[in-house]
Amino acid sequence: MDFEPRDDNNLKGLHPVKLGIAFSHPRSLENTFGAPDAFGCVQIYKVDRVGAARQAGLKEGDIVFEVDGVRIAKLMDSSKDPTAAFSKLLAERKPGKVSHWRVYREKKEHDLYIQY
């Protein structure tokens, strides 16, 4: 499943990024234990076999908490929905650019560089 921005007012005029991922709010806070901003992160639950995300080393189960120095938690609005904040953050990225993602995996922080 590729990321496609939802059709709402916050994402109008932004371009979808094809990364080959599916994500949601972490299914269990146990998975985020020790992760920075555990409540303001998303969990990757599917990474396509081919695509920019797989090539960059993103794995199913990774907890994403920061993209290009911006913490997802800082972008959350009053709905407290990290998936909406993450969707908007991705939609603002330009095709062809390299983006720095910070993820939490196996109780360690990892840096990944993904080209859109």
Residue, then its C-alpha position, 0 to 999 in steps of 0.5 A: m500500500d502506498f501512502e496517499p494523502r487523504d482528501d481533507n482540507n489540511l492536505k489539499g495542494l500537497h503531493p502524494v509520496k510513493l514510499g511503499i509503506a502502510f502505517s498506523h498508531p502503534r498497536s501496543l504501547e509495549n512496542t514503543f517503550g523507551a521510544p522518544d515521544a512514544f505517544g507521538c509516533v507511528q508504527i510501520y506495519k507494512v513495507d512493500r518488497v520493492g520501493a524507496a522505504r525497503q531500499a532505505g532499510l525501513k522494516e515492519g514494526d519500526i516506530v517512526f518518531e521524527v522526519d527531517g528533524v521534525r518530531i511527529a509529536k510536535l505536529m499533532d493537532s488537538s485530535k492527538d492523531p499522530t497518523a494525520a501529522f505523519s501523513k501531512l509531513l510526508a505529503e510536504r516532501k518533494p519527489g527526488k529529495v532525500s529525507h532523514w528519518r529517525v526510527y525506534r527498532e529493537k530498543k535502539e534509535h536508528d537513522l534512515y535516509i529515504q529518497y522520495 
